[in-house]
Amino acid sequence: MIGSLRGALIDRPTPGEVVVEVGGVGYRVSVPATTFATTGIDGSEVFLYVHTHVREDAIVLFGFVHADERRCFEALLGAHGVGPTLALAIVSSLSPASLAAAVVEDDLDTLCLVPGVGRKTAARLLLELKARLDLPIDGGVALRPGGAERPVRGEVRAALTELGYGPEEVRTVLDEVPDSGTVEEQVRAALRSLAAAR
């Protein structure tokens, strides 16, 4: 069982895959989009926390920059009907703190922003992850009292998603924008905040 790798990045054969050379052996590792984007240039040293996934026909390595990401990935794998591809997509779209906050808040909308996750899958994940996910709910993620989201807030979230903003951007800006006013007012405030951050 491989738990971590430290070595030189020698190749990126496909988006979402890196090859790390350790002691003359190249390990092909599937990684989240965030890790793929930050691993540096060929020849640079990388360290990855690794989950070794054993199937009948293959042994596949999944690598993560942070231990919390690996814990999230493994918790997701333990959920019914979630394979490594979907688990990796969720970890690519949501930080550990955002995923944990979504679970605590019963936030279906955030999980549904992940490609391949529909409302039924999101609802099942929320139930199963409550027991499996053991992460601190902090990291700058503000929890809303009672975990409920007003209908207006859901419309604002949907509008920002339609405009092309990702799950992490939407969650961050909704924590910054006051939870008052009409949908249009909140969307305008969110857009101003997003523009200022870029």
ROPATI-506654 format. One record per residue (C-alpha): residue number from 0; x, y, z. Coordinates in nm, 3 decimals, always signed. Layout:
<rs>
<r><seq>NUM</seq><east>X</east><north>Y</north><up>Z</up></r>
...
</rs>
This chain:
<rs>
<r><seq>0</seq><east>+0.000</east><north>+0.000</north><up>+0.000</up></r>
<r><seq>1</seq><east>+0.149</east><north>+0.333</north><up>-0.107</up></r>
<r><seq>2</seq><east>+0.061</east><north>+0.617</north><up>+0.134</up></r>
<r><seq>3</seq><east>+0.269</east><north>+0.902</north><up>-0.010</up></r>
<r><seq>4</seq><east>+0.519</east><north>+0.988</north><up>-0.280</up></r>
<r><seq>5</seq><east>+0.802</east><north>+1.241</north><up>-0.283</up></r>
<r><seq>6</seq><east>+0.997</east><north>+1.278</north><up>-0.602</up></r>
<r><seq>7</seq><east>+1.042</east><north>+1.463</north><up>-0.930</up></r>
<r><seq>8</seq><east>+0.754</east><north>+1.549</north><up>-1.159</up></r>
<r><seq>9</seq><east>+0.857</east><north>+1.406</north><up>-1.496</up></r>
<r><seq>10</seq><east>+0.539</east><north>+1.407</north><up>-1.708</up></r>
<r><seq>11</seq><east>+0.172</east><north>+1.503</north><up>-1.734</up></r>
<r><seq>12</seq><east>+0.042</east><north>+1.237</north><up>-1.977</up></r>
<r><seq>13</seq><east>-0.321</east><north>+1.359</north><up>-1.967</up></r>
<r><seq>14</seq><east>-0.513</east><north>+1.632</north><up>-1.784</up></r>
<r><seq>15</seq><east>-0.561</east><north>+1.502</north><up>-1.430</up></r>
<r><seq>16</seq><east>-0.258</east><north>+1.271</north><up>-1.436</up></r>
<r><seq>17</seq><east>+0.103</east><north>+1.322</north><up>-1.334</up></r>
<r><seq>18</seq><east>+0.406</east><north>+1.095</north><up>-1.332</up></r>
<r><seq>19</seq><east>+0.629</east><north>+1.123</north><up>-1.025</up></r>
<r><seq>20</seq><east>+0.972</east><north>+0.957</north><up>-1.033</up></r>
<r><seq>21</seq><east>+1.086</east><north>+0.812</north><up>-0.701</up></r>
<r><seq>22</seq><east>+1.415</east><north>+0.621</north><up>-0.686</up></r>
<r><seq>23</seq><east>+1.421</east><north>+0.565</north><up>-1.061</up></r>
<r><seq>24</seq><east>+1.060</east><north>+0.440</north><up>-1.078</up></r>
<r><seq>25</seq><east>+0.788</east><north>+0.654</north><up>-1.238</up></r>
<r><seq>26</seq><east>+0.449</east><north>+0.638</north><up>-1.063</up></r>
<r><seq>27</seq><east>+0.148</east><north>+0.743</north><up>-1.267</up></r>
<r><seq>28</seq><east>-0.095</east><north>+0.923</north><up>-1.034</up></r>
<r><seq>29</seq><east>-0.446</east><north>+1.057</north><up>-1.092</up></r>
<r><seq>30</seq><east>-0.491</east><north>+1.394</north><up>-0.920</up></r>
<r><seq>31</seq><east>-0.768</east><north>+1.653</north><up>-0.868</up></r>
<r><seq>32</seq><east>-0.777</east><north>+1.954</north><up>-1.101</up></r>
<r><seq>33</seq><east>-0.645</east><north>+2.178</north><up>-0.822</up></r>
<r><seq>34</seq><east>-0.340</east><north>+1.956</north><up>-0.768</up></r>
<r><seq>35</seq><east>-0.277</east><north>+1.922</north><up>-1.142</up></r>
<r><seq>36</seq><east>-0.272</east><north>+2.300</north><up>-1.176</up></r>
<r><seq>37</seq><east>-0.026</east><north>+2.354</north><up>-0.889</up></r>
<r><seq>38</seq><east>+0.229</east><north>+2.072</north><up>-0.918</up></r>
<r><seq>39</seq><east>+0.486</east><north>+2.296</north><up>-1.086</up></r>
<r><seq>40</seq><east>+0.700</east><north>+2.233</north><up>-1.395</up></r>
<r><seq>41</seq><east>+0.865</east><north>+1.913</north><up>-1.511</up></r>
<r><seq>42</seq><east>+1.166</east><north>+1.835</north><up>-1.294</up></r>
<r><seq>43</seq><east>+1.029</east><north>+2.009</north><up>-0.984</up></r>
<r><seq>44</seq><east>+0.995</east><north>+1.818</north><up>-0.658</up></r>
<r><seq>45</seq><east>+0.645</east><north>+1.718</north><up>-0.554</up></r>
<r><seq>46</seq><east>+0.496</east><north>+1.552</north><up>-0.249</up></r>
<r><seq>47</seq><east>+0.158</east><north>+1.378</north><up>-0.269</up></r>
<r><seq>48</seq><east>-0.058</east><north>+1.201</north><up>-0.014</up></r>
<r><seq>49</seq><east>-0.164</east><north>+0.886</north><up>-0.197</up></r>
<r><seq>50</seq><east>-0.468</east><north>+0.661</north><up>-0.192</up></r>
<r><seq>51</seq><east>-0.398</east><north>+0.321</north><up>-0.351</up></r>
<r><seq>52</seq><east>-0.712</east><north>+0.191</north><up>-0.522</up></r>
<r><seq>53</seq><east>-0.702</east><north>-0.181</north><up>-0.599</up></r>
<r><seq>54</seq><east>-0.936</east><north>-0.329</north><up>-0.861</up></r>
<r><seq>55</seq><east>-0.944</east><north>-0.674</north><up>-1.016</up></r>
<r><seq>56</seq><east>-0.778</east><north>-0.547</north><up>-1.332</up></r>
<r><seq>57</seq><east>-0.559</east><north>-0.261</north><up>-1.208</up></r>
<r><seq>58</seq><east>-0.392</east><north>-0.077</north><up>-0.920</up></r>
<r><seq>59</seq><east>-0.456</east><north>+0.297</north><up>-0.950</up></r>
<r><seq>60</seq><east>-0.288</east><north>+0.571</north><up>-0.746</up></r>
<r><seq>61</seq><east>-0.472</east><north>+0.892</north><up>-0.652</up></r>
<r><seq>62</seq><east>-0.261</east><north>+1.180</north><up>-0.524</up></r>
<r><seq>63</seq><east>-0.343</east><north>+1.489</north><up>-0.317</up></r>
<r><seq>64</seq><east>-0.143</east><north>+1.788</north><up>-0.197</up></r>
<r><seq>65</seq><east>-0.327</east><north>+1.798</north><up>+0.138</up></r>
<r><seq>66</seq><east>-0.412</east><north>+1.513</north><up>+0.375</up></r>
<r><seq>67</seq><east>-0.766</east><north>+1.654</north><up>+0.419</up></r>
<r><seq>68</seq><east>-0.828</east><north>+1.611</north><up>+0.046</up></r>
<r><seq>69</seq><east>-0.731</east><north>+1.244</north><up>+0.069</up></r>
<r><seq>70</seq><east>-0.959</east><north>+1.197</north><up>+0.372</up></r>
<r><seq>71</seq><east>-1.249</east><north>+1.353</north><up>+0.178</up></r>
<r><seq>72</seq><east>-1.176</east><north>+1.129</north><up>-0.121</up></r>
<r><seq>73</seq><east>-1.171</east><north>+0.817</north><up>+0.095</up></r>
<r><seq>74</seq><east>-1.492</east><north>+0.919</north><up>+0.275</up></r>
<r><seq>75</seq><east>-1.660</east><north>+0.969</north><up>-0.062</up></r>
<r><seq>76</seq><east>-1.541</east><north>+0.627</north><up>-0.184</up></r>
<r><seq>77</seq><east>-1.713</east><north>+0.472</north><up>+0.115</up></r>
<r><seq>78</seq><east>-2.048</east><north>+0.619</north><up>+0.009</up></r>
<r><seq>79</seq><east>-2.287</east><north>+0.395</north><up>-0.184</up></r>
<r><seq>80</seq><east>-2.256</east><north>+0.430</north><up>-0.561</up></r>
<r><seq>81</seq><east>-1.952</east><north>+0.660</north><up>-0.557</up></r>
<r><seq>82</seq><east>-1.651</east><north>+0.540</north><up>-0.752</up></r>
<r><seq>83</seq><east>-1.307</east><north>+0.701</north><up>-0.779</up></r>
<r><seq>84</seq><east>-1.398</east><north>+0.909</north><up>-1.086</up></r>
<r><seq>85</seq><east>-1.693</east><north>+1.080</north><up>-0.915</up></r>
<r><seq>86</seq><east>-1.503</east><north>+1.116</north><up>-0.586</up></r>
<r><seq>87</seq><east>-1.217</east><north>+1.286</north><up>-0.771</up></r>
<r><seq>88</seq><east>-1.461</east><north>+1.519</north><up>-0.949</up></r>
<r><seq>89</seq><east>-1.608</east><north>+1.625</north><up>-0.613</up></r>
<r><seq>90</seq><east>-1.265</east><north>+1.685</north><up>-0.457</up></r>
<r><seq>91</seq><east>-1.166</east><north>+1.881</north><up>-0.770</up></r>
<r><seq>92</seq><east>-1.471</east><north>+2.108</north><up>-0.736</up></r>
<r><seq>93</seq><east>-1.495</east><north>+2.153</north><up>-0.357</up></r>
<r><seq>94</seq><east>-1.229</east><north>+2.213</north><up>-0.092</up></r>
<r><seq>95</seq><east>-1.248</east><north>+1.992</north><up>+0.219</up></r>
<r><seq>96</seq><east>-1.391</east><north>+2.283</north><up>+0.422</up></r>
<r><seq>97</seq><east>-1.655</east><north>+2.359</north><up>+0.157</up></r>
<r><seq>98</seq><east>-1.758</east><north>+1.993</north><up>+0.132</up></r>
<r><seq>99</seq><east>-1.781</east><north>+1.962</north><up>+0.510</up></r>
<r><seq>100</seq><east>-1.984</east><north>+2.284</north><up>+0.531</up></r>
<r><seq>101</seq><east>-2.221</east><north>+2.159</north><up>+0.259</up></r>
<r><seq>102</seq><east>-2.275</east><north>+1.839</north><up>+0.458</up></r>
<r><seq>103</seq><east>-2.343</east><north>+2.026</north><up>+0.784</up></r>
<r><seq>104</seq><east>-2.581</east><north>+2.269</north><up>+0.607</up></r>
<r><seq>105</seq><east>-2.760</east><north>+1.998</north><up>+0.404</up></r>
<r><seq>106</seq><east>-2.664</east><north>+2.211</north><up>+0.101</up></r>
<r><seq>107</seq><east>-2.786</east><north>+2.009</north><up>-0.199</up></r>
<r><seq>108</seq><east>-2.723</east><north>+2.297</north><up>-0.440</up></r>
<r><seq>109</seq><east>-2.349</east><north>+2.305</north><up>-0.377</up></r>
<r><seq>110</seq><east>-2.310</east><north>+1.930</north><up>-0.439</up></r>
<r><seq>111</seq><east>-2.527</east><north>+1.952</north><up>-0.750</up></r>
<r><seq>112</seq><east>-2.278</east><north>+2.201</north><up>-0.901</up></r>
<r><seq>113</seq><east>-2.030</east><north>+1.912</north><up>-0.935</up></r>
<r><seq>114</seq><east>-2.046</east><north>+1.751</north><up>-1.282</up></r>
<r><seq>115</seq><east>-2.212</east><north>+1.410</north><up>-1.254</up></r>
<r><seq>116</seq><east>-2.394</east><north>+1.478</north><up>-0.926</up></r>
<r><seq>117</seq><east>-2.773</east><north>+1.504</north><up>-0.949</up></r>
<r><seq>118</seq><east>-3.016</east><north>+1.581</north><up>-0.669</up></r>
<r><seq>119</seq><east>-3.072</east><north>+1.214</north><up>-0.575</up></r>
<r><seq>120</seq><east>-2.699</east><north>+1.145</north><up>-0.554</up></r>
<r><seq>121</seq><east>-2.643</east><north>+1.470</north><up>-0.362</up></r>
<r><seq>122</seq><east>-2.917</east><north>+1.384</north><up>-0.110</up></r>
<r><seq>123</seq><east>-2.772</east><north>+1.036</north><up>-0.054</up></r>
<r><seq>124</seq><east>-2.420</east><north>+1.178</north><up>-0.016</up></r>
<r><seq>125</seq><east>-2.534</east><north>+1.429</north><up>+0.243</up></r>
<r><seq>126</seq><east>-2.681</east><north>+1.148</north><up>+0.454</up></r>
<r><seq>127</seq><east>-2.385</east><north>+0.915</north><up>+0.422</up></r>
<r><seq>128</seq><east>-2.113</east><north>+1.178</north><up>+0.465</up></r>
<r><seq>129</seq><east>-2.258</east><north>+1.300</north><up>+0.795</up></r>
<r><seq>130</seq><east>-2.133</east><north>+0.976</north><up>+0.947</up></r>
<r><seq>131</seq><east>-1.815</east><north>+0.943</north><up>+0.742</up></r>
<r><seq>132</seq><east>-1.671</east><north>+1.293</north><up>+0.711</up></r>
<r><seq>133</seq><east>-1.466</east><north>+1.393</north><up>+1.014</up></r>
<r><seq>134</seq><east>-1.329</east><north>+1.736</north><up>+0.923</up></r>
<r><seq>135</seq><east>-1.325</east><north>+2.072</north><up>+1.099</up></r>
<r><seq>136</seq><east>-1.585</east><north>+2.314</north><up>+0.963</up></r>
<r><seq>137</seq><east>-1.370</east><north>+2.622</north><up>+0.939</up></r>
<r><seq>138</seq><east>-1.108</east><north>+2.730</north><up>+0.685</up></r>
<r><seq>139</seq><east>-1.290</east><north>+3.057</north><up>+0.630</up></r>
<r><seq>140</seq><east>-1.624</east><north>+2.896</north><up>+0.551</up></r>
<r><seq>141</seq><east>-1.902</east><north>+3.081</north><up>+0.735</up></r>
<r><seq>142</seq><east>-2.190</east><north>+2.858</north><up>+0.836</up></r>
<r><seq>143</seq><east>-2.538</east><north>+3.004</north><up>+0.815</up></r>
<r><seq>144</seq><east>-2.746</east><north>+2.970</north><up>+1.134</up></r>
<r><seq>145</seq><east>-2.966</east><north>+2.661</north><up>+1.132</up></r>
<r><seq>146</seq><east>-2.808</east><north>+2.535</north><up>+0.810</up></r>
<r><seq>147</seq><east>-3.107</east><north>+2.647</north><up>+0.604</up></r>
<r><seq>148</seq><east>-3.088</east><north>+2.852</north><up>+0.291</up></r>
<r><seq>149</seq><east>-3.363</east><north>+3.098</north><up>+0.203</up></r>
<r><seq>150</seq><east>-3.530</east><north>+3.050</north><up>-0.138</up></r>
<r><seq>151</seq><east>-3.387</east><north>+3.386</north><up>-0.253</up></r>
<r><seq>152</seq><east>-3.036</east><north>+3.262</north><up>-0.172</up></r>
<r><seq>153</seq><east>-3.092</east><north>+2.951</north><up>-0.384</up></r>
<r><seq>154</seq><east>-3.196</east><north>+3.169</north><up>-0.679</up></r>
<r><seq>155</seq><east>-2.885</east><north>+3.385</north><up>-0.638</up></r>
<r><seq>156</seq><east>-2.669</east><north>+3.070</north><up>-0.632</up></r>
<r><seq>157</seq><east>-2.839</east><north>+2.941</north><up>-0.950</up></r>
<r><seq>158</seq><east>-2.795</east><north>+3.277</north><up>-1.127</up></r>
<r><seq>159</seq><east>-2.422</east><north>+3.292</north><up>-1.049</up></r>
<r><seq>160</seq><east>-2.378</east><north>+2.933</north><up>-1.166</up></r>
<r><seq>161</seq><east>-2.557</east><north>+3.014</north><up>-1.494</up></r>
<r><seq>162</seq><east>-2.312</east><north>+3.302</north><up>-1.541</up></r>
<r><seq>163</seq><east>-2.026</east><north>+3.052</north><up>-1.532</up></r>
<r><seq>164</seq><east>-1.889</east><north>+3.087</north><up>-1.178</up></r>
<r><seq>165</seq><east>-1.757</east><north>+2.771</north><up>-1.015</up></r>
<r><seq>166</seq><east>-1.880</east><north>+2.611</north><up>-0.689</up></r>
<r><seq>167</seq><east>-1.593</east><north>+2.749</north><up>-0.481</up></r>
<r><seq>168</seq><east>-1.636</east><north>+3.106</north><up>-0.613</up></r>
<r><seq>169</seq><east>-2.013</east><north>+3.095</north><up>-0.557</up></r>
<r><seq>170</seq><east>-1.982</east><north>+2.962</north><up>-0.201</up></r>
<r><seq>171</seq><east>-1.717</east><north>+3.221</north><up>-0.109</up></r>
<r><seq>172</seq><east>-1.907</east><north>+3.519</north><up>-0.248</up></r>
<r><seq>173</seq><east>-2.236</east><north>+3.411</north><up>-0.089</up></r>
<r><seq>174</seq><east>-2.063</east><north>+3.408</north><up>+0.249</up></r>
<r><seq>175</seq><east>-1.954</east><north>+3.771</north><up>+0.185</up></r>
<r><seq>176</seq><east>-2.278</east><north>+3.915</north><up>+0.047</up></r>
<r><seq>177</seq><east>-2.546</east><north>+4.019</north><up>+0.300</up></r>
<r><seq>178</seq><east>-2.838</east><north>+3.775</north><up>+0.311</up></r>
<r><seq>179</seq><east>-3.099</east><north>+4.045</north><up>+0.253</up></r>
<r><seq>180</seq><east>-3.265</east><north>+4.218</north><up>-0.040</up></r>
<r><seq>181</seq><east>-3.408</east><north>+4.089</north><up>-0.367</up></r>
<r><seq>182</seq><east>-3.248</east><north>+3.832</north><up>-0.594</up></r>
<r><seq>183</seq><east>-3.137</east><north>+4.109</north><up>-0.833</up></r>
<r><seq>184</seq><east>-2.978</east><north>+4.313</north><up>-0.552</up></r>
<r><seq>185</seq><east>-2.791</east><north>+4.015</north><up>-0.416</up></r>
<r><seq>186</seq><east>-2.671</east><north>+3.908</north><up>-0.763</up></r>
<r><seq>187</seq><east>-2.544</east><north>+4.261</north><up>-0.833</up></r>
<r><seq>188</seq><east>-2.363</east><north>+4.270</north><up>-0.496</up></r>
<r><seq>189</seq><east>-2.211</east><north>+3.927</north><up>-0.564</up></r>
<r><seq>190</seq><east>-2.092</east><north>+4.032</north><up>-0.911</up></r>
<r><seq>191</seq><east>-1.930</east><north>+4.347</north><up>-0.768</up></r>
<r><seq>192</seq><east>-1.750</east><north>+4.137</north><up>-0.507</up></r>
<r><seq>193</seq><east>-1.637</east><north>+3.881</north><up>-0.766</up></r>
<r><seq>194</seq><east>-1.509</east><north>+4.156</north><up>-0.997</up></r>
<r><seq>195</seq><east>-1.315</east><north>+4.319</north><up>-0.712</up></r>
<r><seq>196</seq><east>-1.151</east><north>+3.986</north><up>-0.626</up></r>
<r><seq>197</seq><east>-1.014</east><north>+3.932</north><up>-0.978</up></r>
</rs>
